[in-house]
Amino acid sequence: MTRNEGLVRLARGINADLADYEKLKNLLAALFEAALGHHAGKVGQASESIARLAETIEARRCERVELVADLLDGDPEASMAKVFVLFNGASRHHFESWWLKLESLVRECKAANARVGQLMTTQHEIMNRVLDCEADIYVPT
């Protein structure tokens, strides 16, 4: 693969990630709403969709790591900043803006995921307290 082919594949992968992270953000919002409303079926559906999408995103991330290593000739300190230098003019500007947008979406999705996790943890704790209290209700005196 030539350098230009590698850069094109890298750019396409980042654009695909931009679209998929937008989908992930929406799925996480749907999961939060489903969990908040105690809609188990919707929670399951959203969780399955998230898991499938996460697999796709992870595969693309692994490919990106390999592409960057190849583009930078195995540089042990490979980074996207070093890849930016390989692009020319407007292409470099577009690539950098896509990468910054992707980083922002990743942070948003991490925060949304933490929010869902916190909600589900709180709901689980409440249910455990409620169920533990009920254990004493029918104890013979």
N, CA, C and O atoms as CSV, one atom per row, in Angstrom:
chain,resi,resn,atom,element,x,y,z
A,1,MET,N,N,0.849,-1.179,0.000
A,1,MET,CA,C,0.000,0.000,0.000
A,1,MET,C,C,0.893,1.240,0.000
A,1,MET,O,O,1.872,1.312,0.742
A,2,THR,N,N,0.547,2.199,-0.831
A,2,THR,CA,C,1.313,3.446,-0.902
A,2,THR,C,C,0.916,4.355,0.256
A,2,THR,O,O,-0.090,4.136,0.931
A,3,ARG,N,N,1.723,5.363,0.460
A,3,ARG,CA,C,1.433,6.334,1.521
A,3,ARG,C,C,0.078,6.997,1.278
A,3,ARG,O,O,-0.721,7.137,2.204
A,4,ASN,N,N,-0.181,7.407,0.029
A,4,ASN,CA,C,-1.460,8.060,-0.275
A,4,ASN,C,C,-2.645,7.133,-0.019
A,4,ASN,O,O,-3.673,7.564,0.504
A,5,GLU,N,N,-2.501,5.865,-0.387
A,5,GLU,CA,C,-3.573,4.903,-0.116
A,5,GLU,C,C,-3.815,4.753,1.381
A,5,GLU,O,O,-4.958,4.671,1.833
A,6,GLY,N,N,-2.731,4.719,2.138
A,6,GLY,CA,C,-2.844,4.630,3.593
A,6,GLY,C,C,-3.533,5.851,4.180
A,6,GLY,O,O,-4.373,5.729,5.071
A,7,LEU,N,N,-3.178,7.018,3.684
A,7,LEU,CA,C,-3.802,8.250,4.181
A,7,LEU,C,C,-5.285,8.294,3.832
A,7,LEU,O,O,-6.105,8.748,4.629
A,8,VAL,N,N,-5.624,7.818,2.633
A,8,VAL,CA,C,-7.033,7.779,2.224
A,8,VAL,C,C,-7.806,6.816,3.123
A,8,VAL,O,O,-8.900,7.140,3.586
A,9,ARG,N,N,-7.243,5.633,3.369
A,9,ARG,CA,C,-7.913,4.668,4.256
A,9,ARG,C,C,-8.082,5.238,5.659
A,9,ARG,O,O,-9.118,5.049,6.296
A,10,LEU,N,N,-7.062,5.931,6.130
A,10,LEU,CA,C,-7.121,6.540,7.452
A,10,LEU,C,C,-8.231,7.592,7.516
A,10,LEU,O,O,-9.014,7.619,8.466
A,11,ALA,N,N,-8.293,8.443,6.516
A,11,ALA,CA,C,-9.319,9.488,6.470
A,11,ALA,C,C,-10.720,8.875,6.379
A,11,ALA,O,O,-11.648,9.341,7.041
A,12,ARG,N,N,-10.867,7.841,5.566
A,12,ARG,CA,C,-12.180,7.179,5.441
A,12,ARG,C,C,-12.596,6.547,6.766
A,12,ARG,O,O,-13.761,6.611,7.158
A,13,GLY,N,N,-11.641,5.943,7.443
A,13,GLY,CA,C,-11.940,5.328,8.746
A,13,GLY,C,C,-12.370,6.358,9.770
A,13,GLY,O,O,-13.284,6.115,10.558
A,14,ILE,N,N,-11.719,7.500,9.760
A,14,ILE,CA,C,-12.091,8.557,10.708
A,14,ILE,C,C,-13.474,9.100,10.381
A,14,ILE,O,O,-14.269,9.361,11.284
A,15,ASN,N,N,-13.763,9.270,9.102
A,15,ASN,CA,C,-15.107,9.720,8.719
A,15,ASN,C,C,-16.170,8.699,9.112
A,15,ASN,O,O,-17.257,9.072,9.554
A,16,ALA,N,N,-15.865,7.423,8.956
A,16,ALA,CA,C,-16.805,6.380,9.373
A,16,ALA,C,C,-16.995,6.420,10.890
A,16,ALA,O,O,-18.107,6.236,11.386
A,17,ASP,N,N,-15.905,6.662,11.625
A,17,ASP,CA,C,-16.013,6.775,13.079
A,17,ASP,C,C,-16.850,7.985,13.484
A,17,ASP,O,O,-17.622,7.917,14.441
A,18,LEU,N,N,-16.701,9.075,12.767
A,18,LEU,CA,C,-17.518,10.256,13.071
A,18,LEU,C,C,-19.002,9.907,12.983
A,18,LEU,O,O,-19.781,10.269,13.865
A,19,ALA,N,N,-19.386,9.214,11.936
A,19,ALA,CA,C,-20.791,8.822,11.774
A,19,ALA,C,C,-21.208,7.835,12.862
A,19,ALA,O,O,-22.292,7.955,13.433
A,20,ASP,N,N,-20.342,6.859,13.147
A,20,ASP,CA,C,-20.701,5.844,14.140
A,20,ASP,C,C,-20.731,6.401,15.555
A,20,ASP,O,O,-21.554,5.970,16.363
A,21,TYR,N,N,-19.862,7.340,15.873
A,21,TYR,CA,C,-19.902,7.943,17.211
A,21,TYR,C,C,-21.154,8.808,17.390
A,21,TYR,O,O,-21.676,8.914,18.500
A,22,GLU,N,N,-21.633,9.418,16.322
A,22,GLU,CA,C,-22.914,10.134,16.403
A,22,GLU,C,C,-24.036,9.141,16.706
A,22,GLU,O,O,-24.903,9.407,17.538
A,23,LYS,N,N,-24.010,7.988,16.018
A,23,LYS,CA,C,-25.001,6.938,16.289
A,23,LYS,C,C,-24.873,6.461,17.732
A,23,LYS,O,O,-25.878,6.272,18.417
A,24,LEU,N,N,-23.650,6.266,18.192
A,24,LEU,CA,C,-23.417,5.802,19.554
A,24,LEU,C,C,-23.953,6.806,20.570
A,24,LEU,O,O,-24.571,6.431,21.567
A,25,LYS,N,N,-23.709,8.077,20.304
A,25,LYS,CA,C,-24.210,9.123,21.204
A,25,LYS,C,C,-25.732,9.049,21.296
A,25,LYS,O,O,-26.294,9.159,22.386
A,26,ASN,N,N,-26.401,8.862,20.160
A,26,ASN,CA,C,-27.862,8.755,20.148
A,26,ASN,C,C,-28.337,7.490,20.848
A,26,ASN,O,O,-29.334,7.517,21.569
A,27,LEU,N,N,-27.633,6.385,20.642
A,27,LEU,CA,C,-28.001,5.142,21.315
A,27,LEU,C,C,-27.825,5.244,22.826
A,27,LEU,O,O,-28.640,4.715,23.582
A,28,LEU,N,N,-26.779,5.915,23.265
A,28,LEU,CA,C,-26.568,6.105,24.703
A,28,LEU,C,C,-27.665,6.979,25.311
A,28,LEU,O,O,-28.099,6.742,26.438
A,29,ALA,N,N,-28.108,7.983,24.565
A,29,ALA,CA,C,-29.219,8.811,25.037
A,29,ALA,C,C,-30.489,7.983,25.122
A,29,ALA,O,O,-31.255,8.120,26.077
A,30,ALA,N,N,-30.724,7.120,24.129
A,30,ALA,CA,C,-31.905,6.249,24.152
A,30,ALA,C,C,-31.813,5.249,25.297
A,30,ALA,O,O,-32.818,4.950,25.942
A,31,LEU,N,N,-30.629,4.737,25.550
A,31,LEU,CA,C,-30.433,3.810,26.668
A,31,LEU,C,C,-30.713,4.493,27.996
A,31,LEU,O,O,-31.346,3.910,28.877
A,32,PHE,N,N,-30.250,5.712,28.142
A,32,PHE,CA,C,-30.497,6.456,29.375
A,32,PHE,C,C,-32.001,6.648,29.593
A,32,PHE,O,O,-32.513,6.413,30.688
A,33,GLU,N,N,-32.689,7.070,28.556
A,33,GLU,CA,C,-34.139,7.286,28.661
A,33,GLU,C,C,-34.874,5.983,28.967
A,33,GLU,O,O,-35.810,5.967,29.767
A,34,ALA,N,N,-34.452,4.902,28.335
A,34,ALA,CA,C,-35.077,3.603,28.588
A,34,ALA,C,C,-34.833,3.155,30.022
A,34,ALA,O,O,-35.742,2.646,30.677
A,35,ALA,N,N,-33.618,3.342,30.509
A,35,ALA,CA,C,-33.304,2.961,31.892
A,35,ALA,C,C,-34.062,3.849,32.875
A,35,ALA,O,O,-34.568,3.369,33.890
A,36,LEU,N,N,-34.138,5.116,32.578
A,36,LEU,CA,C,-34.850,6.047,33.437
A,36,LEU,C,C,-36.328,5.671,33.542
A,36,LEU,O,O,-36.935,5.791,34.606
A,37,GLY,N,N,-36.897,5.216,32.428
A,37,GLY,CA,C,-38.302,4.830,32.401
A,37,GLY,C,C,-38.545,3.373,32.758
A,37,GLY,O,O,-39.682,2.903,32.705
A,38,HIS,N,N,-37.486,2.650,33.123
A,38,HIS,CA,C,-37.585,1.236,33.496
A,38,HIS,C,C,-38.202,0.392,32.385
A,38,HIS,O,O,-39.031,-0.479,32.649
A,39,HIS,N,N,-37.795,0.650,31.136
A,39,HIS,CA,C,-38.278,-0.102,29.978
A,39,HIS,C,C,-37.232,-1.164,29.630
A,39,HIS,O,O,-36.337,-0.925,28.819
A,40,ALA,N,N,-37.355,-2.324,30.243
A,40,ALA,CA,C,-36.341,-3.382,30.104
A,40,ALA,C,C,-36.122,-3.775,28.647
A,40,ALA,O,O,-34.980,-3.964,28.228
A,41,GLY,N,N,-37.192,-3.901,27.870
A,41,GLY,CA,C,-37.042,-4.284,26.471
A,41,GLY,C,C,-36.229,-3.281,25.680
A,41,GLY,O,O,-35.361,-3.652,24.890
A,42,LYS,N,N,-36.516,-2.011,25.899
A,42,LYS,CA,C,-35.773,-0.960,25.197
A,42,LYS,C,C,-34.325,-0.893,25.675
A,42,LYS,O,O,-33.418,-0.614,24.891
A,43,VAL,N,N,-34.115,-1.152,26.966
A,43,VAL,CA,C,-32.747,-1.191,27.487
A,43,VAL,C,C,-31.967,-2.291,26.785
A,43,VAL,O,O,-30.827,-2.085,26.371
A,44,GLY,N,N,-32.581,-3.455,26.654
A,44,GLY,CA,C,-31.927,-4.577,25.987
A,44,GLY,C,C,-31.616,-4.289,24.533
A,44,GLY,O,O,-30.521,-4.588,24.057
A,45,GLN,N,N,-32.575,-3.708,23.821
A,45,GLN,CA,C,-32.366,-3.383,22.410
A,45,GLN,C,C,-31.236,-2.375,22.233
A,45,GLN,O,O,-30.357,-2.550,21.389
A,46,ALA,N,N,-31.274,-1.323,23.036
A,46,ALA,CA,C,-30.235,-0.292,22.933
A,46,ALA,C,C,-28.873,-0.876,23.294
A,46,ALA,O,O,-27.872,-0.568,22.648
A,47,SER,N,N,-28.835,-1.711,24.314
A,47,SER,CA,C,-27.565,-2.323,24.734
A,47,SER,C,C,-26.987,-3.204,23.641
A,47,SER,O,O,-25.781,-3.181,23.396
A,48,GLU,N,N,-27.841,-3.984,22.979
A,48,GLU,CA,C,-27.368,-4.835,21.884
A,48,GLU,C,C,-26.835,-3.995,20.721
A,48,GLU,O,O,-25.794,-4.308,20.144
A,49,SER,N,N,-27.555,-2.936,20.387
A,49,SER,CA,C,-27.102,-2.052,19.303
A,49,SER,C,C,-25.776,-1.395,19.655
A,49,SER,O,O,-24.895,-1.262,18.805
A,50,ILE,N,N,-25.639,-0.989,20.899
A,50,ILE,CA,C,-24.392,-0.360,21.361
A,50,ILE,C,C,-23.246,-1.356,21.275
A,50,ILE,O,O,-22.154,-1.005,20.826
A,51,ALA,N,N,-23.479,-2.583,21.697
A,51,ALA,CA,C,-22.417,-3.598,21.667
A,51,ALA,C,C,-21.954,-3.869,20.235
A,51,ALA,O,O,-20.754,-3.970,19.981
A,52,ARG,N,N,-22.895,-3.989,19.306
A,52,ARG,CA,C,-22.525,-4.221,17.893
A,52,ARG,C,C,-21.728,-3.034,17.345
A,52,ARG,O,O,-20.713,-3.212,16.672
A,53,LEU,N,N,-22.195,-1.844,17.639
A,53,LEU,CA,C,-21.516,-0.648,17.142
A,53,LEU,C,C,-20.129,-0.517,17.765
A,53,LEU,O,O,-19.179,-0.122,17.089
A,54,ALA,N,N,-20.013,-0.842,19.035
A,54,ALA,CA,C,-18.713,-0.771,19.713
A,54,ALA,C,C,-17.707,-1.736,19.083
A,54,ALA,O,O,-16.522,-1.419,18.983
A,55,GLU,N,N,-18.170,-2.902,18.663
A,55,GLU,CA,C,-17.282,-3.854,17.990
A,55,GLU,C,C,-16.759,-3.269,16.673
A,55,GLU,O,O,-15.578,-3.393,16.350
A,56,THR,N,N,-17.652,-2.638,15.931
A,56,THR,CA,C,-17.270,-2.025,14.657
A,56,THR,C,C,-16.252,-0.906,14.892
A,56,THR,O,O,-15.245,-0.809,14.191
A,57,ILE,N,N,-16.528,-0.074,15.876
A,57,ILE,CA,C,-15.635,1.046,16.188
A,57,ILE,C,C,-14.277,0.532,16.653
A,57,ILE,O,O,-13.242,1.081,16.273
A,58,GLU,N,N,-14.273,-0.511,17.469
A,58,GLU,CA,C,-13.015,-1.065,17.972
A,58,GLU,C,C,-12.188,-1.661,16.839
A,58,GLU,O,O,-10.969,-1.498,16.802
A,59,ALA,N,N,-12.849,-2.348,15.920
A,59,ALA,CA,C,-12.118,-2.911,14.775
A,59,ALA,C,C,-11.473,-1.802,13.952
A,59,ALA,O,O,-10.342,-1.934,13.484
A,60,ARG,N,N,-12.206,-0.713,13.783
A,60,ARG,CA,C,-11.668,0.416,13.022
A,60,ARG,C,C,-10.513,1.069,13.774
A,60,ARG,O,O,-9.547,1.515,13.155
A,61,ARG,N,N,-10.600,1.128,15.097
A,61,ARG,CA,C,-9.508,1.698,15.892
A,61,ARG,C,C,-8.245,0.857,15.734
A,61,ARG,O,O,-7.149,1.394,15.573
A,62,CYS,N,N,-8.404,-0.456,15.781
A,62,CYS,CA,C,-7.253,-1.349,15.610
A,62,CYS,C,C,-6.618,-1.156,14.236
A,62,CYS,O,O,-5.394,-1.122,14.110
A,63,GLU,N,N,-7.455,-1.029,13.208
A,63,GLU,CA,C,-6.949,-0.785,11.861
A,63,GLU,C,C,-6.199,0.553,11.816
A,63,GLU,O,O,-5.152,0.666,11.179
A,64,ARG,N,N,-6.748,1.558,12.499
A,64,ARG,CA,C,-6.115,2.882,12.498
A,64,ARG,C,C,-4.730,2.808,13.146
A,64,ARG,O,O,-3.782,3.421,12.656
A,65,VAL,N,N,-4.612,2.069,14.232
A,65,VAL,CA,C,-3.316,1.929,14.902
A,65,VAL,C,C,-2.302,1.303,13.949
A,65,VAL,O,O,-1.154,1.742,13.878
A,66,GLU,N,N,-2.733,0.273,13.217
A,66,GLU,CA,C,-1.838,-0.371,12.245
A,66,GLU,C,C,-1.471,0.580,11.111
A,66,GLU,O,O,-0.313,0.652,10.701
A,67,LEU,N,N,-2.461,1.305,10.609
A,67,LEU,CA,C,-2.192,2.251,9.519
A,67,LEU,C,C,-1.191,3.316,9.948
A,67,LEU,O,O,-0.258,3.637,9.213
A,68,VAL,N,N,-1.394,3.860,11.142
A,68,VAL,CA,C,-0.486,4.905,11.637
A,68,VAL,C,C,0.921,4.342,11.786
A,68,VAL,O,O,1.898,4.995,11.417
A,69,ALA,N,N,1.026,3.131,12.325
A,69,ALA,CA,C,2.344,2.513,12.469
A,69,ALA,C,C,3.005,2.340,11.104
A,69,ALA,O,O,4.196,2.607,10.946
A,70,ASP,N,N,2.226,1.891,10.120
A,70,ASP,CA,C,2.778,1.726,8.765
A,70,ASP,C,C,3.170,3.068,8.157
A,70,ASP,O,O,4.246,3.200,7.574
A,71,LEU,N,N,2.308,4.047,8.294
A,71,LEU,CA,C,2.579,5.363,7.709
A,71,LEU,C,C,3.807,6.014,8.326
A,71,LEU,O,O,4.523,6.761,7.659
A,72,LEU,N,N,4.047,5.728,9.596
A,72,LEU,CA,C,5.182,6.337,10.286
A,72,LEU,C,C,6.348,5.361,10.427
A,72,LEU,O,O,7.213,5.525,11.287
A,73,ASP,N,N,6.354,4.360,9.579
A,73,ASP,CA,C,7.458,3.385,9.513
A,73,ASP,C,C,7.796,2.776,10.878
A,73,ASP,O,O,8.965,2.625,11.231
A,74,GLY,N,N,6.753,2.431,11.634
A,74,GLY,CA,C,6.957,1.758,12.917
A,74,GLY,C,C,7.490,2.646,14.024
A,74,GLY,O,O,8.001,2.137,15.021
A,75,ASP,N,N,7.388,3.948,13.880
A,75,ASP,CA,C,7.841,4.894,14.907
A,75,ASP,C,C,7.231,4.500,16.255
A,75,ASP,O,O,6.008,4.453,16.385
A,76,PRO,N,N,8.072,4.214,17.265
A,76,PRO,CA,C,7.539,3.812,18.572
A,76,PRO,C,C,6.753,4.923,19.278
A,76,PRO,O,O,5.994,4.663,20.211
A,77,GLU,N,N,6.943,6.138,18.827
A,77,GLU,CA,C,6.207,7.267,19.402
A,77,GLU,C,C,5.208,7.817,18.388
A,77,GLU,O,O,5.010,9.027,18.277
A,78,ALA,N,N,4.582,6.894,17.648
A,78,ALA,CA,C,3.605,7.292,16.629
A,78,ALA,C,C,2.448,8.036,17.273
A,78,ALA,O,O,1.995,7.692,18.364
A,79,SER,N,N,1.986,9.050,16.582
A,79,SER,CA,C,0.846,9.834,17.070
A,79,SER,C,C,0.124,10.443,15.875
A,79,SER,O,O,0.667,10.525,14.773
A,80,MET,N,N,-1.094,10.860,16.117
A,80,MET,CA,C,-1.843,11.502,15.040
A,80,MET,C,C,-1.191,12.827,14.658
A,80,MET,O,O,-1.242,13.222,13.494
A,81,ALA,N,N,-0.592,13.504,15.597
A,81,ALA,CA,C,0.092,14.764,15.275
A,81,ALA,C,C,1.185,14.527,14.234
A,81,ALA,O,O,1.399,15.366,13.358
A,82,LYS,N,N,1.871,13.402,14.324
A,82,LYS,CA,C,2.901,13.083,13.336
A,82,LYS,C,C,2.275,12.718,11.996
A,82,LYS,O,O,2.876,12.946,10.946
A,83,VAL,N,N,1.075,12.154,12.025
A,83,VAL,CA,C,0.382,11.804,10.783
A,83,VAL,C,C,-0.100,13.073,10.084
A,83,VAL,O,O,-0.072,13.149,8.856
A,84,PHE,N,N,-0.542,14.071,10.854
A,84,PHE,CA,C,-1.030,15.325,10.264
A,84,PHE,C,C,-0.012,15.894,9.285
A,84,PHE,O,O,-0.381,16.429,8.239
A,85,VAL,N,N,1.258,15.781,9.621
A,85,VAL,CA,C,2.339,16.338,8.809
A,85,VAL,C,C,2.381,15.695,7.419
A,85,VAL,O,O,2.873,16.300,6.466
A,86,LEU,N,N,1.866,14.473,7.309
A,86,LEU,CA,C,1.909,13.763,6.027
A,86,LEU,C,C,0.888,14.291,5.025
A,86,LEU,O,O,0.998,14.022,3.829
A,87,PHE,N,N,-0.092,15.031,5.499
A,87,PHE,CA,C,-1.118,15.596,4.610
A,87,PHE,C,C,-0.652,16.944,4.083
A,87,PHE,O,O,0.155,17.628,4.712
A,88,ASN,N,N,-1.167,17.310,2.931
A,88,ASN,CA,C,-0.825,18.593,2.318
A,88,ASN,C,C,-1.968,19.596,2.469
A,88,ASN,O,O,-3.139,19.228,2.381
A,89,GLY,N,N,-1.628,20.846,2.695
A,89,GLY,CA,C,-2.551,21.981,2.660
A,89,GLY,C,C,-3.928,21.761,3.237
A,89,GLY,O,O,-4.092,21.465,4.421
A,90,ALA,N,N,-4.927,21.914,2.361
A,90,ALA,CA,C,-6.324,21.824,2.793
A,90,ALA,C,C,-6.651,20.433,3.328
A,90,ALA,O,O,-7.458,20.293,4.247
A,91,SER,N,N,-6.033,19.420,2.762
A,91,SER,CA,C,-6.268,18.051,3.243
A,91,SER,C,C,-5.872,17.933,4.710
A,91,SER,O,O,-6.568,17.305,5.508
A,92,ARG,N,N,-4.753,18.542,5.044
A,92,ARG,CA,C,-4.282,18.507,6.433
A,92,ARG,C,C,-5.289,19.205,7.344
A,92,ARG,O,O,-5.618,18.697,8.416
A,93,HIS,N,N,-5.768,20.345,6.925
A,93,HIS,CA,C,-6.737,21.090,7.726
A,93,HIS,C,C,-8.008,20.265,7.954
A,93,HIS,O,O,-8.517,20.195,9.072
A,94,HIS,N,N,-8.516,19.641,6.886
A,94,HIS,CA,C,-9.725,18.810,7.006
A,94,HIS,C,C,-9.474,17.629,7.934
A,94,HIS,O,O,-10.290,17.327,8.804
A,95,PHE,N,N,-8.353,16.973,7.743
A,95,PHE,CA,C,-8.039,15.810,8.554
A,95,PHE,C,C,-7.932,16.184,10.026
A,95,PHE,O,O,-8.482,15.494,10.884
A,96,GLU,N,N,-7.232,17.266,10.321
A,96,GLU,CA,C,-7.103,17.711,11.709
A,96,GLU,C,C,-8.464,18.062,12.316
A,96,GLU,O,O,-8.729,17.733,13.472
A,97,SER,N,N,-9.326,18.727,11.542
A,97,SER,CA,C,-10.648,19.094,12.077
A,97,SER,C,C,-11.496,17.845,12.299
A,97,SER,O,O,-12.251,17.780,13.269
A,98,TRP,N,N,-11.384,16.852,11.414
A,98,TRP,CA,C,-12.118,15.596,11.615
A,98,TRP,C,C,-11.632,14.906,12.889
A,98,TRP,O,O,-12.427,14.389,13.674
A,99,TRP,N,N,-10.323,14.908,13.074
A,99,TRP,CA,C,-9.757,14.240,14.240
A,99,TRP,C,C,-10.188,14.939,15.531
A,99,TRP,O,O,-10.532,14.276,16.510
A,100,LEU,N,N,-10.171,16.261,15.536
A,100,LEU,CA,C,-10.614,17.007,16.720
A,100,LEU,C,C,-12.094,16.745,17.011
A,100,LEU,O,O,-12.489,16.604,18.168
A,101,LYS,N,N,-12.899,16.682,15.963
A,101,LYS,CA,C,-14.325,16.380,16.122
A,101,LYS,C,C,-14.505,14.973,16.677
A,101,LYS,O,O,-15.348,14.752,17.547
A,102,LEU,N,N,-13.721,14.026,16.183
A,102,LEU,CA,C,-13.801,12.652,16.678
A,102,LEU,C,C,-13.417,12.591,18.154
A,102,LEU,O,O,-14.089,11.928,18.944
A,103,GLU,N,N,-12.358,13.266,18.520
A,103,GLU,CA,C,-11.953,13.295,19.931
A,103,GLU,C,C,-13.071,13.862,20.800
A,103,GLU,O,O,-13.332,13.350,21.889
A,104,SER,N,N,-13.725,14.904,20.331
A,104,SER,CA,C,-14.830,15.510,21.068
A,104,SER,C,C,-15.997,14.530,21.210
A,104,SER,O,O,-16.579,14.406,22.288
A,105,LEU,N,N,-16.333,13.842,20.133
A,105,LEU,CA,C,-17.419,12.852,20.187
A,105,LEU,C,C,-17.084,11.702,21.132
A,105,LEU,O,O,-17.956,11.218,21.854
A,106,VAL,N,N,-15.848,11.270,21.131
A,106,VAL,CA,C,-15.435,10.200,22.044
A,106,VAL,C,C,-15.635,10.651,23.490
A,106,VAL,O,O,-16.159,9.896,24.310
A,107,ARG,N,N,-15.225,11.867,23.802
A,107,ARG,CA,C,-15.415,12.384,25.161
A,107,ARG,C,C,-16.899,12.471,25.520
A,107,ARG,O,O,-17.292,12.118,26.632
A,108,GLU,N,N,-17.723,12.940,24.579
A,108,GLU,CA,C,-19.161,13.021,24.825
A,108,GLU,C,C,-19.748,11.639,25.086
A,108,GLU,O,O,-20.571,11.473,25.986
A,109,CYS,N,N,-19.333,10.657,24.311
A,109,CYS,CA,C,-19.850,9.297,24.485
A,109,CYS,C,C,-19.379,8.691,25.809
A,109,CYS,O,O,-20.136,7.983,26.473
A,110,LYS,N,N,-18.155,8.963,26.185
A,110,LYS,CA,C,-17.665,8.470,27.477
A,110,LYS,C,C,-18.480,9.069,28.618
A,110,LYS,O,O,-18.839,8.366,29.563
A,111,ALA,N,N,-18.770,10.354,28.533
A,111,ALA,CA,C,-19.571,11.015,29.571
A,111,ALA,C,C,-20.988,10.450,29.582
A,111,ALA,O,O,-21.547,10.206,30.651
A,112,ALA,N,N,-21.570,10.240,28.410
A,112,ALA,CA,C,-22.919,9.677,28.337
A,112,ALA,C,C,-22.940,8.257,28.888
A,112,ALA,O,O,-23.885,7.868,29.574
A,113,ASN,N,N,-21.914,7.492,28.594
A,113,ASN,CA,C,-21.829,6.129,29.110
A,113,ASN,C,C,-21.706,6.140,30.630
A,113,ASN,O,O,-22.341,5.333,31.308
A,114,ALA,N,N,-20.903,7.037,31.164
A,114,ALA,CA,C,-20.759,7.152,32.619
A,114,ALA,C,C,-22.101,7.540,33.255
A,114,ALA,O,O,-22.453,7.055,34.331
A,115,ARG,N,N,-22.822,8.397,32.593
A,115,ARG,CA,C,-24.149,8.829,33.085
A,115,ARG,C,C,-25.106,7.643,33.139
A,115,ARG,O,O,-25.817,7.465,34.127
A,116,VAL,N,N,-25.128,6.837,32.091
A,116,VAL,CA,C,-25.981,5.649,32.063
A,116,VAL,C,C,-25.551,4.683,33.163
A,116,VAL,O,O,-26.387,4.141,33.886
A,117,GLY,N,N,-24.258,4.477,33.283
A,117,GLY,CA,C,-23.743,3.577,34.315
A,117,GLY,C,C,-24.119,4.026,35.709
A,117,GLY,O,O,-24.495,3.209,36.550
A,118,GLN,N,N,-24.019,5.323,35.960
A,118,GLN,CA,C,-24.376,5.853,37.276
A,118,GLN,C,C,-25.865,5.671,37.550
A,118,GLN,O,O,-26.250,5.299,38.659
A,119,LEU,N,N,-26.700,5.930,36.551
A,119,LEU,CA,C,-28.141,5.750,36.711
A,119,LEU,C,C,-28.466,4.297,37.031
A,119,LEU,O,O,-29.228,4.016,37.956
A,120,MET,N,N,-27.893,3.383,36.274
A,120,MET,CA,C,-28.187,1.961,36.496
A,120,MET,C,C,-27.658,1.476,37.838
A,120,MET,O,O,-28.293,0.648,38.492
A,121,THR,N,N,-26.513,1.979,38.252
A,121,THR,CA,C,-25.965,1.622,39.562
A,121,THR,C,C,-26.883,2.126,40.670
A,121,THR,O,O,-27.168,1.401,41.624
A,122,THR,N,N,-27.339,3.349,40.545
A,122,THR,CA,C,-28.249,3.915,41.542
A,122,THR,C,C,-29.551,3.130,41.590
A,122,THR,O,O,-30.055,2.826,42.672
A,123,GLN,N,N,-30.094,2.802,40.432
A,123,GLN,CA,C,-31.332,2.016,40.396
A,123,GLN,C,C,-31.125,0.652,41.039
A,123,GLN,O,O,-31.990,0.170,41.770
A,124,HIS,N,N,-30.001,0.041,40.775
A,124,HIS,CA,C,-29.695,-1.272,41.354
A,124,HIS,C,C,-29.597,-1.177,42.876
A,124,HIS,O,O,-30.126,-2.030,43.587
A,125,GLU,N,N,-28.926,-0.146,43.372
A,125,GLU,CA,C,-28.789,0.039,44.816
A,125,GLU,C,C,-30.143,0.261,45.477
A,125,GLU,O,O,-30.411,-0.273,46.554
A,126,ILE,N,N,-30.988,1.044,44.834
A,126,ILE,CA,C,-32.328,1.301,45.381
A,126,ILE,C,C,-33.129,0.002,45.437
A,126,ILE,O,O,-33.777,-0.287,46.443
A,127,MET,N,N,-33.083,-0.772,44.366
A,127,MET,CA,C,-33.812,-2.041,44.348
A,127,MET,C,C,-33.299,-2.983,45.429
A,127,MET,O,O,-34.092,-3.665,46.078
A,128,ASN,N,N,-32.011,-3.031,45.627
A,128,ASN,CA,C,-31.458,-3.885,46.682
A,128,ASN,C,C,-31.932,-3.442,48.056
A,128,ASN,O,O,-32.260,-4.281,48.896
A,129,ARG,N,N,-31.975,-2.136,48.298
A,129,ARG,CA,C,-32.454,-1.643,49.596
A,129,ARG,C,C,-33.927,-1.990,49.798
A,129,ARG,O,O,-34.333,-2.415,50.879
A,130,VAL,N,N,-34.715,-1.803,48.749
A,130,VAL,CA,C,-36.142,-2.114,48.831
A,130,VAL,C,C,-36.343,-3.598,49.099
A,130,VAL,O,O,-37.134,-3.973,49.964
A,131,LEU,N,N,-35.642,-4.428,48.374
A,131,LEU,CA,C,-35.792,-5.871,48.542
A,131,LEU,C,C,-35.270,-6.343,49.892
A,131,LEU,O,O,-35.843,-7.255,50.487
A,132,ASP,N,N,-34.190,-5.736,50.388
A,132,ASP,CA,C,-33.672,-6.107,51.700
A,132,ASP,C,C,-34.648,-5.740,52.798
A,132,ASP,O,O,-34.772,-6.479,53.775
A,133,CYS,N,N,-35.340,-4.630,52.669
A,133,CYS,CA,C,-36.333,-4.211,53.657
A,133,CYS,C,C,-37.514,-5.172,53.676
A,133,CYS,O,O,-38.058,-5.473,54.738
A,134,GLU,N,N,-37.908,-5.650,52.507
A,134,GLU,CA,C,-39.039,-6.568,52.423
A,134,GLU,C,C,-38.750,-7.894,53.070
A,134,GLU,O,O,-39.671,-8.601,53.478
A,135,ALA,N,N,-37.491,-8.243,53.170
A,135,ALA,CA,C,-37.135,-9.522,53.804
A,135,ALA,C,C,-37.586,-9.559,55.262
A,135,ALA,O,O,-37.878,-10.633,55.788
A,136,ASP,N,N,-37.648,-8.409,55.917
A,136,ASP,CA,C,-38.045,-8.344,57.320
A,136,ASP,C,C,-39.551,-8.248,57.507
A,136,ASP,O,O,-40.028,-8.411,58.631
A,137,ILE,N,N,-40.300,-7.997,56.478
A,137,ILE,CA,C,-41.738,-7.770,56.601
A,137,ILE,C,C,-42.470,-9.031,57.052
A,137,ILE,O,O,-43.378,-8.951,57.880
A,138,TYR,N,N,-42.096,-10.174,56.531
A,138,TYR,CA,C,-42.828,-11.404,56.814
A,138,TYR,C,C,-42.100,-12.336,57.756
A,138,TYR,O,O,-42.324,-13.546,57.730
A,139,VAL,N,N,-41.239,-11.795,58.581
A,139,VAL,CA,C,-40.513,-12.599,59.548
A,139,VAL,C,C,-41.438,-12.880,60.725
A,139,VAL,O,O,-42.038,-11.952,61.268
A,140,PRO,N,N,-41.566,-14.152,61.132
A,140,PRO,CA,C,-42.431,-14.465,62.293
A,140,PRO,C,C,-41.920,-13.772,63.565
A,140,PRO,O,O,-40.715,-13.655,63.786
A,141,THR,N,N,-42.853,-13.324,64.380
A,141,THR,CA,C,-42.465,-12.645,65.628
A,141,THR,C,C,-42.670,-13.509,66.825
A,141,THR,O,O,-42.392,-13.085,67.947
